[in-house]
């Protein structure tokens, strides 16, 4: 039985194992899409790693608040005060959800990318940054104004720690340094040894920021227990709509940095100087980096998602996700033409994100056929993690060619990949349909012709 009263119908019946919880109700779970071969089918959303569908619980909470929407930190009226309380209470909810330390700040941003760019702008002068090439572009690219050392992709968790220790041992021991690492890969789904990497960083006088965009929707996370200095994540991957994100962690670098944006809300007082200039006293709290009218609905949706996942019970959600991962891995293992991508090997702990290639298929063609002929939404390409995917594929940057022709034959290197991802709202039927579709496409080929249009593979409708 679901913890939510409206988890009726197929969702409640999906967990055949009574020890597993039913999938949580999400928006779009009953949406049907047309097939090029005729008819309609319930859409199987298996692209959670890009954006997860909003939890119904989150949507309901936001809808209940919407009539009371008002300006935040700006007004004396009742609705303004209510919205301000809701905004700041949401900050406290996120602080608790992340297991932050006393004194840690929670800054609301637009996304993980925005959060890490904020931190990059707050780095002390002369800071060195150490980042693995395996990172998503959101955590690989913001450090361009710092001295950056890019670390090679490790092949085991232990190698990751040793690689970082070796790199840190050669740095200036008296200067500031920051390590940036993912919690779970957006390509392979593999969970990284965050606690061990944090210990290595701190042993060499460096700080560490955790890109938790792919970890927070799948596993409980404690900033204090992992001993990371900051954590960043996005609401749209945490079953919350409206484009908000979080940067949470130590206050000192953020307090001492210039405001990320200059404007109202970040300033405590502003006065004209005698020389005609402007004198500004900036806030030292999280407000310092939250200039402008905040996205109160986006922030509240993140807090609502944190509450919903906590109340559902992460242990039950993790168990159900492992059940789905096993279904997909076992099904794909029966198709010799399919190769799963991995850094750490089959036994590595992972979240519900898997990428693969299919011999003889262009990945864009395969993904298009999954959508058009089976109503399954996945992702193809390099997943905003180009160095990692190319390392896993053993390929060099180049065009992938037309979708109508095979990208790579048996024994040849693929140029991009297919990613399937799922989570708390995924019913068994969706992953079962996906596995069945992969087997049928490999065995029988596509039933429809496809062509390239604006760089994408699409059904050729004549």
C-alpha positions, 0 to 999 in steps of 0.5 A: 500500500502506498503512503499516499491515499491517491496511489490507486489503480495500476501503481498499487498493483505494480509491487508484486513483492509485498515487501516493496512499496508501490511507486509514488504518484507522479504527474503524467502517470496516466498520459497516453501518447500516439504510436506511429504504428497506430493506437495509443499507449500510456507514456513510459517516462524513463528519463528521470536523470534529466528531469523527474516528473513532479510528485502528485503530493508536491503539486497538491501542496503547491496548489493549496498554497497558490491562492495565498501567494504574495511577495517575499521579504517585501510586504507588511500584508498578511499574504506577504508575511505568510509567503515569507514564513513559507519561504524561510520554513522551506529553508529549514526543511531543506537544511534538515533533509540534507543533514546539514551542520549547525551554522551551514547556510542554505542558499536557493538558486535556479539549479545545480549548475547555478549553485556550482557557478555561485560557489565558483564565484565565491572561491578565495583568490588563488584557489585550486580546484580538483575535478574528475573528468567524469563530472557532468558539465555543471560541475566540470565547467564552472571553475574556468577562473580558477586553477583547475586540475582535471583528474583522469577517470578512475576504474574503481572507487579505491582508484578514485581516492588514490588519484585524488590523494596523489593530486592533492599531495602536489599542491601548495599546502598553504593555499585554498583548494576545492575538490568537486565530485559527483555523488552518483554518475548521471551516465552510469548511475554508479555511486561514488565514495564521497565520504572517503574522498572528503576525508582525503580532501580534508587531510590535505587541507582542501574543501569538497563540494558534492554535486548531488543532483543524481543522488538526492532523488534516490538516497538519503544524504547527510552533509554532516555524516559525509563530511562534505563542505557543500552540496548542490542539487536541483529541484527538477530532479527531486520531483519538484517543478518550477526550476529552483536549486540549492547550494548548502554548506559552510558559510564563510566563503559565501559570506566573504564573497561578493554577492552573486547578483547585485540587487534588492534583497542582497543589500542590507543598506544602500546610501549615496556617498559624498563623492557621488558613488554608492555605499552598500552594506551586504547581508552576511546570511544566505540572502547575500546571494539571493538578490531579486524576488525569489522563486517562492513557489519553486522553493516551496516545491523543493521543500514539499518534495523533501517532506514527501520523500522523507515521509515515504521512507527512503529505505522502502524507496531504495529497495524498490529502486534496486528491484527495478535496477535488477529487472533492467540489468537482468533483461539487458544481459539477455541481449548480447548486442547490448553493452552497459557502460560502467566505470566501477563494474557490475558490483558497484552500488548504483542508482536508477540510471543506466547507459548502454550501446547496441551493436549495429544501431545508431543510438539516436535511431534506437531511442527514436524507435523506443519513443515512436513505436513503444511510447518509451521516453529515454535519452541518447547522446553524451548526456552533458558529460562528454569526456566521461562518455567518450572515455567509456566508449573509447571514441573521439569527438566527431559527428554521429552521422545520419540516424537512418544508417547504423552508427557502428557495426559489430566490433566498431566503436559507438559515438554516443549512447542511450540512457534509461533512468527511473525512480520513485514514480516508476511502475514495473510495467514501464521497465518491463516494456522497455526491456521487451522493446529492446529485445524486439528492436534488436531481434526484428529491427524498427517497424518504421523508417526514420530520418534526421531532422534538425540533428534529431532522428524522427519518424519519416511520415512521408 
